[in-house]
Structures are given as structure tokens and as C-alpha cells.
Amino acid sequence: MSSPSFISIENVVKTFGAFTAIDGISLGIGQGEFFSLLGPSGCGKSTLLRMLAGFETPDSGRILLDGADVTEIPAHRRPTNMMFQSYALFPHLTVRKNIAFGLVQDRVDRAEIGKRIAEVAEKLHLEPMLERKPAQLSGGQRQRVALARALVKRPKVLLLDEPLGALDKNLRLQTQHELVRLQKELGLTFIIVTHDQHEAMTVSSRIAIMKQGKVLQIGTPEAVYETPASRYVAKFLGETNIYEGVAGERDGESIALDSDEAGGRLLGQCIDGVRPGDRVWLSVRPERIELRPSGEGLPGTIEDVSYIGAERRYWLRLESGAMLEALRINHGLGDDFAVGDPVVARWDARAAHLLTE
Amino acid sequence: MKTPTRFGRALLILPPYLWLLVFFLAPFALVMAISLSEVRLGMPPYTPLFSRDGLVLSFRLNFENYAFLLRDDIYVRAYLSSVKIAVISTFITLLVAYPLAYGISRASDRWRPILVFLVIVPFWSSLLIRVYSWIGILRNDGLLNWLLLKLGVISSPLAIMNTETAIYIGIVYTYLPFMVLPIYSALSGADETLVEAARDLGCSPFAAFWRVTFPLSLSGVAAGCALVLIPAIGEFVIPDLLGGADTQMIGRTIWLEFFNNRDWPIASAITVILLAILVVPIIAVQSRLARTRM
């Protein structure tokens, strides 16, 4: 990753009346990154994006972009462009004039405007609809026009506010890949706000997981999924089973914990700073759990099964009364379990992650 | 939803069309007929269009009234002066109303209904009383001159009463709500993020207004202008009470022909031409609205 301080957000605080939207955030984003701000609604991710765009000013703290302090610079003088959740296409203008809007404002000469529109229209397959009005376009087409309108200005940073929220699922998946391709091709820095963890995982080079105006963890999709910093992050990204316990002695890379909640001794991958006797939690993802009819492991009874085609999801009632969710690929070998079957669940110590908060 | 049948649709639009037929088209046909007759002494004070001589039904169309209107330039001048006064006062009304409507549309949720209410409140009293009170304000020893003299802005009273200026003041004042409300409605319906998008694409606040907010409010501007211009052309009360004898507007001319000269055919002919003049802006606005709705 190139210089991680292409954009740097330093101790930024923003309040709206009594509500603290951004509660002291500092983070750095590198040039050419596809960076996601991920969190539930009201976590402050949109406010942070709007501050990068220049629509909101922080109460305190600074925002630096490519070495320049832009904290007080108004939106129209920033080298950023935004793609709005509603697309915000100008209904009175044709697609061509929508795309040209920013260039006309910057007094780019006509020939150059024509050239750049042709370029971006080709890239986003907009040529056949340049003379149409936004009302005559489908949702997917509008989304591409909104993208073209922002990209044609060649911003240093493209800000995307829930850009795919209004698309149906298939189109959304396809567009995610197109966004990644486009971002690589242009070498631009993209910052996307989303509440959809799959979307964030698919498109981003790094993800910042936010909650109540704070950043909980920043990392690559793999890092935040494999080594979440907290129970909240572990639960927010994908499904997981979390059991409370007391840390035992370390045994090489693995550690055992006694869990009253799960009703037994659990094994997990050790992390630094955990001492025997500490209160810890273990997170085991459903896809890491192996179910067997009998043998060593946590015994339980199948309480519910959901059949999803490619896989089956099992909900086990452990003997302690806690629930455990396991995912099993549908191999089609007829070795599936039914509700009421007694099973044991086990996993490799390396596949379970220890959490201290 | 099920598409209504042709019969159902006809049933639905029949009552309003009947209403228009009875209360608009029929009276207009009468006026049209009178405009093609000749003036005479008696009751009614015009010759019948149809006459029957035994079994022969004959009718005479008399275009002399229209020819007369064109020959005597007092009528042409009255039309031109009406159109001029109406256009100028519509423009002034727009200049006053737009910022007002913009301000109201940007006001907080708590203030907006109160401000809209204040715009409508004058309708609660009679137009006549409101115009009369302008006489009290504008006349030489009126409120305005008294105030300006007291403040030392002027040394002798301004003669506003009985001038075109007084007519402009009266029309702008009276028709302001008709301009404010449609513009306000267009502005408050606009999507706020469009302005942000314009700002993001490099527009200063003023440029964003000029390139996005204003064009998107044009349907409201067009509706407001039509609502002011059309009645202002035929306005009678305001020029009669506030204007001088030298400002001849067409509404007053019609009044004079009808009631002073008892020349119904001429008055009717003036009315028909007035309507023809008004049809132009009405159609322009209609087609404009139809286009923006697309």
C-alpha cells in the first residue's frame, strides 16, 4: 500500500446539537485505496464522508488531503467528487449535460468537454443514452450516469455514499465488480460508505468498521474477518458463535478456555496479552465447525435446519443450553442431519479466534 | 389498478366539461354574438342577430365593431397600455415574490407554515377595502408622505396617487400571493441533494442556485406569472381607484362602454379581443408545464 497519509483525518469531532455524530476519529487512507466506511445506520459513516466532501465542517480536528489542510475548504473548491445515494441527477438536464455539468462550471473548453464525455461514456456504456433525461433511465443506468458525472472531473478522491443501495441484488453484485475494475484502471482513491458487509468485503482494500461515531477497527477484509478486535466486529462481519470463558494455560499457538456458557473446554488460536485466568471470549465462525454423529467435541442436539441449496445451516442446542450455528456444504452424499439428531461439534484451534473485549 | 373504461372516463370528465359549457362557453357565445350586432336604443340595446321575415330566416354578421376598434386608436392604446402595465407589474411581482418564496422554502419547519399563512392572510379581507387603504397610504397627505416628510427624506409630498406608479403598487401588492405560492411550492418540492451535487461539482452557492434551483423552479415561475399577468391585463378595480384619468386600461374601457355609453356591441368586441390576447400567454404556460412534467 502506498503512502497511507494521502488523506488523513486527525481527531475529528462533529456534534449535531446533543448528538455526537463523530467522536474523535483519526485515520489515514492511502493513494489508490478502495476504502470502506462500514457500520450500521447512525454510526457516523455518512457524516464522515460528508466532511470529506466539504458539506460538513468538523467541530474540531483536521482533514488533510494530499498534504493540504482542507478542513475549512468549501465543497466546490475540493478535489473530491461524490456519488450520492439518490444519485442526485439533475432532472432538467440530459445525460450529456449532467455529465458536462462540473466541467462547464470549471470552464473547461468545449472540445475537451466533448472528448472527456466520450471517454467516460464509453467506459460506462452510456453512449446510447446521452441525449435522454434522467427520468427515462433505469436505476442501473442512472447509477452509471451519477458515476460518470463524478469521474469526468478526474477528482483526486471519489466519495461514494451507499452507491449501490437502490439496485437489485444481481445488478448490485455485478456493479461491485465493475467499481473495483474501474478503480484499478483509473488508479483513483475511492472511499465508499456502506452498511452492507458483503459489499465492503467485496470491493475494499481496507475497511473501517464504525460504531457510534468511533472507528472500532481498520484492516483488510481478511484481517477484520479473521482477526476481529472485538465481539462487536466479529458479530458485525458475518455470522459467528461467541462464548464467554476463562483463559487457561497457553499451549504453543493454541489456548484452552473453560466456558460455562458453552458447557466445556474450548480451544482457540492464542493472541498476545492473554494471561491465564483472564475473562475472554471465543469466536467460532459457522463454516469452521465440523459436525459428527459422535466422538470428541461439544455435544448438542439439532434444533433447526435451514436448507439454502449450496449449504445447510444447523442450529444446535448445546448441553449448557447455549446455541451453536454451523454451516455445512451440501455435498449431496446423504450424510445430512435432521432436527432432533444428537451431534458433536468440533473445530481446529487455529480456526477459532480469541477476543478480549 | 384497472384502467377505467372509455365510458367510465367519459362519465368522470363530463361534469366539469358541462360546467365549462354552461358557465363559460355559453356566456362567451352570447358576448361573441353581441359583438357582431349593432347598437340601438332600447332593450336590449343591440339588434338581434337573427331576423325572420315570414318563412325566411336571415342573419346578419356585423364586423363593423371590430373595424371601429382598429380605426380609433384609443382602443389600441388601451390594449397596449394594459399589456404594458400587466407585463411590467408581473415582472416586479416576480422580483418581489421569488426571494420571498425562496426564503419561506428555506425556513425551519416551525416557521414555514406561519410564513405561508402570513402570505395568505390578506385574502381574508375584501380586495376593495385593501385597495382603498392604499389610497390612504399613497395620497398626498397620506401615510407614506407623512412618514417620508417626518424622516426628512423628502421636502414636499410625492404625487403617487392617480399615477401609473400607484397602479403598479396596487397590482404588485394584490397579486403577490398568486406569485409567491406557486414558486414556493416548486422550490419546496425540489430535492435538496441536487444543490449539494451542484456544489460538489464545483458550483459556488450562487452558481448552484442559478444552474439548478432556479431552472427547477421555472414551472412555478410560469404558473405564477400566468396567475398574475392574465387577471392584471383585464384589471378594473385597481386602475379605477388608484390610477389617474390619463391611464386607460382595457378593463376600465369595457366598463365605460358598457355602463356609460351603453354600447354593448363595442364593449363585447373589446372583450372578445381581450380574450384573444390572453389566450397567447395561457397556451404558452400550458405547453411549458406540459413539457416540464415529462
Interface residues (C-beta under 8 A of the other chain):
Chain A: A53 G54 F55 P74 A75 H76 R77 T80 N81 M82 F84 S86 A88 L89 F90 P91 H92 F101 G102 Q105 D106 K133 A135 R149 A150 K153
Chain B: D191 T193 L194 E196 A197 A198 R199 D200 L201 G202 C203 S204 A207 A208 R211 V212 P215 L216 T292 M294
